[in-house]
Amino acid sequence: MSTETGEIVKIHLDGDWSMSGVAAQFPSLAECFSGLMNSAAAAGQQKSLSDAVPEIDLAGVTNFDACGCQLLAFFVRTLRQNGFGAQVINIPDTFRSKIHFLGFDYELNLTL
């Protein structure tokens, strides 16, 4: 996973987001969240967090199942609960159909 900053924060997810690989993804998400919160604190909250829109890019994700979907939904929910508007982008069609099947369309703000 990598993060780019600028007007919009881009979070590039990669690797295995299935049951066998999702545990390895959690520390990176926690670090990313911490970095976003620290950046907001360093900026003195001059700009509203709701103006910050982290784009969570799934283009590098190689495998995705219910466990990965739950972790992604949890991450997005946590961002939103802390004032960040989050958007998931570059979702492969196969992942999009899994998200829909698992019922996370609303949580991830997706429409088919």
LUMMIZA-592483 format. One record per residue: residue in one letter; x, y, z of N, C-alpha, C, O, CB in turn. Coordinates in pm, whole numbers. Last residue first. Glycine has a CB too. Layout:
<rs>
+---+--------+--------+--------+--------+--------+--------+--------+--------+--------+--------+--------+--------+--------+--------+--------+
| r |    npx |    npy |    npz |   capx |   capy |   capz |    cpx |    cpy |    cpz |    opx |    opy |    opz |   cbpx |   cbpy |   cbpz |
+---+--------+--------+--------+--------+--------+--------+--------+--------+--------+--------+--------+--------+--------+--------+--------+
| A |      X |      Y |      Z |      X |      Y |      Z |      X |      Y |      Z |      X |      Y |      Z |      X |      Y |      Z |
...
+---+--------+--------+--------+--------+--------+--------+--------+--------+--------+--------+--------+--------+--------+--------+--------+
</rs>
This chain:
<rs>
+---+--------+--------+--------+--------+--------+--------+--------+--------+--------+--------+--------+--------+--------+--------+--------+
| r |    npx |    npy |    npz |   capx |   capy |   capz |    cpx |    cpy |    cpz |    opx |    opy |    opz |   cbpx |   cbpy |   cbpz |
+---+--------+--------+--------+--------+--------+--------+--------+--------+--------+--------+--------+--------+--------+--------+--------+
| L |  -2422 |    -36 |   -869 |  -2388 |   -121 |   -984 |  -2448 |    -68 |  -1111 |  -2429 |   -126 |  -1217 |  -2434 |   -264 |   -961 |
| T |  -2272 |    191 |   -648 |  -2392 |    152 |   -722 |  -2346 |     68 |   -838 |  -2244 |     96 |   -900 |  -2476 |    276 |   -769 |
| L |  -2136 |    247 |   -322 |  -2127 |    200 |   -459 |  -2264 |    178 |   -518 |  -2361 |    149 |   -447 |  -2047 |     73 |   -466 |
| N |  -2048 |    303 |    -57 |  -2106 |    406 |   -141 |  -2096 |    371 |   -289 |  -2053 |    452 |   -371 |  -2038 |    539 |   -114 |
| L |  -1982 |    113 |    119 |  -1873 |    160 |     34 |  -1922 |    262 |    -69 |  -1846 |    304 |   -157 |  -1810 |     41 |    -38 |
| E |  -2230 |     74 |    240 |  -2115 |    109 |    323 |  -2001 |    168 |    240 |  -1933 |    261 |    283 |  -2065 |    -14 |    398 |
| Y |  -2388 |     -4 |     19 |  -2415 |    121 |     90 |  -2292 |    166 |    168 |  -2253 |    283 |    162 |  -2535 |    104 |    186 |
| D |  -2265 |   -250 |    -56 |  -2283 |   -139 |   -152 |  -2300 |     -6 |    -79 |  -2233 |     92 |   -112 |  -2406 |   -165 |   -242 |
| F |  -2234 |   -483 |     85 |  -2157 |   -367 |    130 |  -2169 |   -248 |     35 |  -2089 |   -154 |     44 |  -2013 |   -405 |    146 |
| G |  -2340 |   -736 |     30 |  -2424 |   -632 |     88 |  -2353 |   -510 |    139 |  -2403 |   -440 |    227 |  -2501 |   -690 |    197 |
| L |  -2220 |   -935 |   -111 |  -2201 |   -936 |     34 |  -2280 |   -826 |    106 |  -2286 |   -823 |    229 |  -2053 |   -922 |     67 |
| F |  -2282 |   -859 |   -372 |  -2333 |   -987 |   -320 |  -2326 |   -991 |   -168 |  -2416 |  -1044 |   -103 |  -2253 |  -1104 |   -379 |
| H |  -2131 |   -620 |   -390 |  -2277 |   -618 |   -402 |  -2337 |   -744 |   -339 |  -2432 |   -735 |   -262 |  -2320 |   -607 |   -550 |
| I |  -1874 |   -723 |   -369 |  -1919 |   -621 |   -274 |  -2071 |   -616 |   -272 |  -2133 |   -609 |   -166 |  -1861 |   -483 |   -310 |
| K |  -1872 |   -888 |   -594 |  -1859 |   -947 |   -460 |  -1909 |   -850 |   -354 |  -1979 |   -889 |   -260 |  -1711 |   -986 |   -432 |
| S |  -1889 |   -696 |   -797 |  -1999 |   -793 |   -782 |  -1992 |   -863 |   -646 |  -2096 |   -895 |   -589 |  -1994 |   -897 |   -896 |
| R |  -1646 |   -565 |   -756 |  -1772 |   -490 |   -742 |  -1889 |   -587 |   -723 |  -1977 |   -562 |   -641 |  -1797 |   -401 |   -866 |
| F |  -1467 |   -761 |   -824 |  -1472 |   -715 |   -685 |  -1604 |   -644 |   -658 |  -1666 |   -660 |   -553 |  -1353 |   -622 |   -652 |
| T |  -1518 |   -779 |  -1097 |  -1535 |   -898 |  -1014 |  -1543 |   -860 |   -866 |  -1618 |   -922 |   -790 |  -1418 |   -997 |  -1037 |
| D |  -1457 |   -518 |  -1186 |  -1596 |   -566 |  -1190 |  -1617 |   -688 |  -1102 |  -1722 |   -701 |  -1038 |  -1635 |   -599 |  -1331 |
| P |  -1231 |   -336 |   -970 |  -1256 |   -431 |  -1079 |  -1399 |   -485 |  -1071 |  -1456 |   -497 |   -962 |  -1154 |   -547 |  -1073 |
| I |  -1236 |     -6 |   -893 |  -1284 |   -134 |   -843 |  -1308 |   -227 |   -962 |  -1394 |   -200 |  -1046 |  -1415 |   -116 |   -759 |
| N |  -1138 |    263 |   -881 |  -1073 |    156 |   -959 |  -1108 |     18 |   -905 |  -1020 |    -64 |   -877 |   -922 |    176 |   -958 |
| I |  -1211 |    380 |   -544 |  -1200 |    394 |   -689 |  -1130 |    273 |   -750 |  -1071 |    192 |   -679 |  -1125 |    524 |   -726 |
| V |  -1398 |    502 |   -277 |  -1327 |    385 |   -329 |  -1329 |    394 |   -482 |  -1435 |    413 |   -542 |  -1393 |    250 |   -279 |
| Q |  -1363 |    780 |    -70 |  -1417 |    730 |   -195 |  -1331 |    613 |   -242 |  -1209 |    623 |   -247 |  -1422 |    842 |   -303 |
| A |  -1455 |    962 |    222 |  -1372 |    861 |    156 |  -1443 |    808 |     32 |  -1565 |    795 |     29 |  -1339 |    744 |    252 |
| G |  -1424 |   1242 |    407 |  -1507 |   1186 |    303 |  -1420 |   1088 |    225 |  -1320 |   1129 |    166 |  -1568 |   1297 |    210 |
| F |  -1355 |   1239 |    752 |  -1302 |   1233 |    615 |  -1408 |   1179 |    521 |  -1475 |   1080 |    552 |  -1173 |   1146 |    610 |
| G |  -1451 |   1224 |   1013 |  -1468 |   1346 |    937 |  -1412 |   1348 |    797 |  -1421 |   1451 |    729 |  -1408 |   1453 |   1010 |
| N |  -1450 |    985 |   1139 |  -1352 |   1084 |   1184 |  -1349 |   1207 |   1095 |  -1254 |   1286 |   1101 |  -1215 |   1022 |   1190 |
| Q |  -1630 |    836 |   1005 |  -1663 |    870 |   1143 |  -1568 |    975 |   1199 |  -1601 |   1046 |   1294 |  -1659 |    744 |   1230 |
| R |  -1484 |    796 |    768 |  -1602 |    883 |    768 |  -1640 |    926 |    909 |  -1680 |   1040 |    930 |  -1719 |    813 |    702 |
| L |  -1283 |    619 |    855 |  -1249 |    748 |    796 |  -1367 |    844 |    804 |  -1351 |    960 |    843 |  -1205 |    730 |    649 |
| T |  -1446 |    406 |    937 |  -1362 |    475 |   1035 |  -1320 |    613 |    983 |  -1320 |    711 |   1057 |  -1238 |    390 |   1069 |
| R |  -1554 |    326 |    691 |  -1642 |    374 |    798 |  -1563 |    454 |    900 |  -1608 |    560 |    945 |  -1714 |    255 |    866 |
| V |  -1320 |    240 |    561 |  -1398 |    351 |    505 |  -1489 |    411 |    613 |  -1498 |    533 |    626 |  -1483 |    304 |    384 |
| F |  -1250 |     25 |    732 |  -1159 |    137 |    710 |  -1234 |    260 |    659 |  -1213 |    371 |    709 |  -1049 |     97 |    611 |
| F |  -1474 |   -143 |    703 |  -1438 |    -91 |    835 |  -1348 |     33 |    822 |  -1367 |    132 |    892 |  -1368 |   -200 |    919 |
| A |  -1454 |   -204 |    432 |  -1572 |   -133 |    481 |  -1544 |    -70 |    618 |  -1587 |     42 |    646 |  -1692 |   -228 |    489 |
| L |  -1209 |   -345 |    436 |  -1222 |   -223 |    357 |  -1340 |   -139 |    407 |  -1328 |    -17 |    422 |  -1240 |   -256 |    208 |
| L |  -1285 |   -562 |    596 |  -1178 |   -473 |    640 |  -1185 |   -340 |    565 |  -1169 |   -234 |    625 |  -1040 |   -538 |    619 |
| Q |  -1487 |   -677 |    435 |  -1517 |   -629 |    570 |  -1411 |   -531 |    618 |  -1444 |   -427 |    676 |  -1528 |   -746 |    667 |
| C |  -1338 |   -746 |    209 |  -1450 |   -652 |    196 |  -1485 |   -594 |    332 |  -1511 |   -474 |    344 |  -1573 |   -722 |    134 |
| G |  -1166 |   -936 |    313 |  -1112 |   -811 |    259 |  -1219 |   -704 |    248 |  -1194 |   -586 |    274 |  -1048 |   -834 |    124 |
| C |  -1358 |  -1132 |    376 |  -1271 |  -1076 |    480 |  -1213 |   -941 |    435 |  -1212 |   -845 |    512 |  -1156 |  -1174 |    514 |
| A |  -1471 |  -1193 |    124 |  -1553 |  -1134 |    230 |  -1468 |  -1070 |    339 |  -1504 |   -963 |    390 |  -1644 |  -1239 |    290 |
| D |  -1195 |  -1108 |    -99 |  -1309 |  -1190 |    -59 |  -1384 |  -1119 |     54 |  -1363 |  -1000 |     78 |  -1263 |  -1332 |    -14 |
| F |   -958 |  -1072 |   -346 |  -1053 |   -998 |   -263 |  -1169 |  -1090 |   -229 |  -1234 |  -1144 |   -318 |  -1103 |   -870 |   -335 |
| N |   -640 |  -1018 |   -489 |   -739 |  -1115 |   -444 |   -827 |  -1047 |   -340 |   -777 |   -972 |   -256 |   -671 |  -1243 |   -385 |
| T |   -494 |   -793 |   -566 |   -490 |   -913 |   -649 |   -595 |  -1016 |   -613 |   -636 |  -1094 |   -699 |   -356 |   -976 |   -639 |
| V |   -502 |   -448 |   -596 |   -547 |   -562 |   -516 |   -559 |   -683 |   -607 |   -625 |   -679 |   -711 |   -683 |   -531 |   -446 |
| G |   -445 |   -222 |   -740 |   -335 |   -314 |   -711 |   -374 |   -436 |   -631 |   -289 |   -520 |   -600 |   -229 |   -242 |   -640 |
| A |   -685 |    -75 |   -755 |   -625 |   -128 |   -877 |   -516 |   -232 |   -851 |   -497 |   -321 |   -933 |   -568 |    -16 |   -959 |
| L |   -824 |     54 |   -555 |   -815 |    -92 |   -548 |   -745 |   -155 |   -668 |   -745 |   -278 |   -681 |   -952 |   -150 |   -534 |
| D |   -775 |    344 |   -378 |   -758 |    283 |   -510 |   -735 |    132 |   -497 |   -638 |     89 |   -435 |   -640 |    350 |   -585 |
| I |   -944 |    576 |   -221 |   -890 |    444 |   -191 |   -892 |    365 |   -321 |   -998 |    324 |   -369 |   -972 |    371 |    -78 |
| E |   -898 |    903 |   -162 |   -938 |    811 |   -268 |   -866 |    679 |   -242 |   -743 |    673 |   -240 |   -903 |    867 |   -412 |
| P |  -1008 |   1120 |     88 |   -914 |   1014 |     53 |   -974 |    925 |    -57 |  -1087 |    877 |    -44 |   -877 |    930 |    178 |
| V |  -1084 |   1430 |     89 |  -1147 |   1312 |     30 |  -1039 |   1209 |     -5 |   -985 |   1212 |   -115 |  -1229 |   1350 |    -96 |
| A |  -1154 |   1693 |    297 |  -1051 |   1597 |    259 |  -1120 |   1471 |    208 |  -1205 |   1413 |    277 |   -955 |   1564 |    378 |
| D |  -1372 |   1824 |    388 |  -1322 |   1865 |    258 |  -1216 |   1768 |    206 |  -1191 |   1761 |     85 |  -1264 |   2007 |    265 |
| S |  -1402 |   1726 |    639 |  -1500 |   1681 |    540 |  -1462 |   1724 |    400 |  -1512 |   1668 |    302 |  -1639 |   1735 |    575 |
| L |  -1212 |   1862 |    781 |  -1181 |   1726 |    738 |  -1279 |   1676 |    634 |  -1244 |   1593 |    550 |  -1180 |   1631 |    857 |
| S |  -1156 |   2201 |    695 |  -1248 |   2099 |    744 |  -1207 |   1962 |    692 |  -1172 |   1947 |    575 |  -1392 |   2132 |    703 |
| K |   -853 |   2351 |    777 |   -944 |   2311 |    671 |  -1031 |   2198 |    726 |   -982 |   2110 |    796 |   -866 |   2265 |    543 |
| Q |   -732 |   2373 |   1016 |   -772 |   2495 |    947 |   -874 |   2464 |    837 |   -966 |   2541 |    811 |   -649 |   2566 |    887 |
| Q |   -630 |   2188 |   1190 |   -772 |   2176 |   1157 |   -823 |   2302 |   1086 |   -941 |   2334 |   1094 |   -854 |   2150 |   1283 |
| G |   -360 |   2208 |   1195 |   -436 |   2289 |   1289 |   -585 |   2289 |   1261 |   -657 |   2379 |   1304 |   -386 |   2429 |   1288 |
| A |   -206 |   2047 |   1054 |   -262 |   2160 |    979 |   -347 |   2249 |   1069 |   -399 |   2352 |   1026 |   -347 |   2109 |    861 |
| A |   -164 |   1853 |   1239 |    -53 |   1943 |   1207 |   -102 |   2067 |   1132 |    -47 |   2176 |   1146 |     54 |   1870 |   1124 |
| A |   -409 |   1718 |   1226 |   -371 |   1787 |   1350 |   -261 |   1889 |   1324 |   -263 |   1999 |   1379 |   -325 |   1685 |   1457 |
| A |   -393 |   1612 |    969 |   -502 |   1703 |   1001 |   -469 |   1783 |   1126 |   -496 |   1903 |   1133 |   -634 |   1626 |   1021 |
| S |   -172 |   1449 |   1001 |   -167 |   1558 |    904 |   -274 |   1661 |    933 |   -251 |   1782 |    924 |   -183 |   1504 |    761 |
| N |   -273 |   1266 |   1187 |   -159 |   1352 |   1224 |   -148 |   1471 |   1130 |   -118 |   1582 |   1174 |    -28 |   1272 |   1223 |
| M |   -472 |   1141 |   1034 |   -509 |   1215 |   1155 |   -398 |   1310 |   1198 |   -425 |   1423 |   1239 |   -542 |   1117 |   1268 |
| L |   -312 |   1024 |    836 |   -416 |   1121 |    799 |   -455 |   1206 |    919 |   -470 |   1328 |    908 |   -540 |   1049 |    744 |
| G |   -154 |    852 |    993 |    -92 |    959 |    915 |   -191 |   1066 |    874 |   -160 |   1185 |    878 |    -26 |    901 |    791 |
| S |   -351 |    677 |   1088 |   -274 |    759 |   1182 |   -209 |    877 |   1111 |   -208 |    989 |   1162 |   -167 |    673 |   1252 |
| F |   -424 |    557 |    846 |   -521 |    634 |    923 |   -451 |    728 |   1020 |   -488 |    845 |   1032 |   -616 |    540 |    999 |
| C |   -181 |    429 |    783 |   -237 |    529 |    692 |   -336 |    618 |    766 |   -333 |    741 |    752 |   -306 |    460 |    572 |
| E |   -161 |    250 |    996 |    -57 |    351 |    975 |   -108 |    464 |    886 |    -81 |    581 |    912 |     69 |    286 |    912 |
| A |   -386 |     94 |    947 |   -375 |    167 |   1073 |   -273 |    279 |   1061 |   -295 |    390 |   1110 |   -337 |     71 |   1189 |
| L |   -316 |    -16 |    700 |   -433 |     71 |    709 |   -427 |    156 |    837 |   -460 |    274 |    835 |   -562 |    -11 |    706 |
| S |    -96 |   -169 |    777 |    -78 |    -61 |    679 |   -195 |     37 |    683 |   -176 |    158 |    672 |    -64 |   -118 |    538 |
| P |   -212 |   -359 |    952 |   -114 |   -261 |   1001 |    -93 |   -143 |    906 |    -74 |    -30 |    950 |     19 |   -329 |   1025 |
| F |   -393 |   -502 |    766 |   -441 |   -418 |    875 |   -336 |   -318 |    925 |   -369 |   -201 |    940 |   -486 |   -505 |    989 |
| Q |   -274 |   -678 |    589 |   -314 |   -546 |    540 |   -349 |   -450 |    653 |   -336 |   -328 |    637 |   -434 |   -560 |    446 |
| A |   -234 |   -920 |    707 |   -114 |   -843 |    674 |   -149 |   -701 |    628 |    -62 |   -614 |    628 |    -35 |   -914 |    565 |
| A |   -491 |  -1017 |    716 |   -426 |   -979 |    842 |   -302 |   -895 |    817 |   -268 |   -808 |    898 |   -390 |  -1105 |    923 |
| V |   -548 |  -1090 |    450 |   -604 |   -967 |    504 |   -537 |   -923 |    635 |   -529 |   -804 |    662 |   -752 |   -985 |    526 |
| G |   -467 |  -1330 |    338 |   -376 |  -1217 |    334 |   -422 |  -1092 |    406 |   -345 |   -998 |    422 |   -350 |  -1183 |    195 |
| S |   -662 |  -1527 |    358 |   -523 |  -1565 |    384 |   -428 |  -1445 |    389 |   -317 |  -1458 |    440 |   -476 |  -1662 |    279 |
| M |   -897 |  -1397 |    286 |   -881 |  -1447 |    422 |   -736 |  -1479 |    455 |   -692 |  -1460 |    569 |   -965 |  -1571 |    441 |
| S |   -770 |  -1133 |     72 |   -855 |  -1248 |    100 |   -828 |  -1293 |    243 |   -746 |  -1234 |    313 |   -829 |  -1364 |     -1 |
| W |   -615 |   -942 |    -48 |   -720 |   -899 |     44 |   -822 |  -1011 |     63 |   -942 |   -988 |     70 |   -789 |   -771 |     -7 |
| D |   -293 |   -916 |   -146 |   -396 |  -1015 |   -116 |   -491 |   -964 |     -9 |   -453 |   -945 |    107 |   -333 |  -1146 |    -72 |
| G |   -200 |   -611 |   -318 |   -179 |   -742 |   -259 |   -306 |   -821 |   -235 |   -411 |   -796 |   -294 |   -108 |   -727 |   -132 |
| D |   -289 |   -271 |   -231 |   -237 |   -375 |   -319 |   -231 |   -508 |   -244 |   -254 |   -515 |   -124 |    -98 |   -337 |   -371 |
| L |   -414 |     63 |   -249 |   -411 |    -68 |   -185 |   -357 |   -170 |   -284 |   -377 |   -157 |   -405 |   -552 |   -109 |   -134 |
| H |   -329 |    384 |   -224 |   -322 |    275 |   -320 |   -309 |    143 |   -243 |   -207 |    116 |   -180 |   -202 |    294 |   -418 |
| I |   -484 |    671 |   -164 |   -438 |    554 |    -91 |   -444 |    436 |   -188 |   -553 |    394 |   -229 |   -525 |    527 |     39 |
| K |   -446 |   1010 |   -199 |   -468 |    884 |   -272 |   -404 |    770 |   -194 |   -284 |    773 |   -164 |   -410 |    892 |   -417 |
| V |   -600 |   1302 |   -110 |   -511 |   1197 |    -61 |   -545 |   1068 |   -134 |   -659 |   1023 |   -131 |   -524 |   1179 |     95 |
| I |   -603 |   1589 |   -306 |   -677 |   1469 |   -267 |   -574 |   1366 |   -223 |   -473 |   1345 |   -290 |   -766 |   1414 |   -385 |
| E |   -394 |   1770 |   -313 |   -530 |   1818 |   -291 |   -619 |   1704 |   -243 |   -699 |   1721 |   -151 |   -587 |   1880 |   -419 |
| G |   -162 |   1552 |   -158 |   -187 |   1663 |   -248 |   -324 |   1716 |   -215 |   -367 |   1708 |   -100 |   -176 |   1620 |   -399 |
| T |     -2 |   1235 |   -132 |    -73 |   1350 |    -78 |    -80 |   1459 |   -182 |    -10 |   1456 |   -283 |     -5 |   1402 |     49 |
| E |    -34 |    886 |   -149 |     11 |   1009 |   -213 |    -68 |   1123 |   -152 |   -186 |   1108 |   -123 |     -7 |   1005 |   -370 |
| T |     65 |    579 |    -19 |    -21 |    695 |     -3 |     44 |    813 |    -73 |    164 |    837 |    -57 |    -45 |    726 |    147 |
| S |     47 |    223 |    -74 |    119 |    350 |    -74 |     18 |    464 |    -64 |   -100 |    446 |    -96 |    206 |    366 |   -201 |
| M |     84 |   -117 |      0 |      0 |      0 |      0 |     89 |    124 |      0 |    193 |    127 |     66 |    -96 |     -1 |    121 |
+---+--------+--------+--------+--------+--------+--------+--------+--------+--------+--------+--------+--------+--------+--------+--------+
</rs>
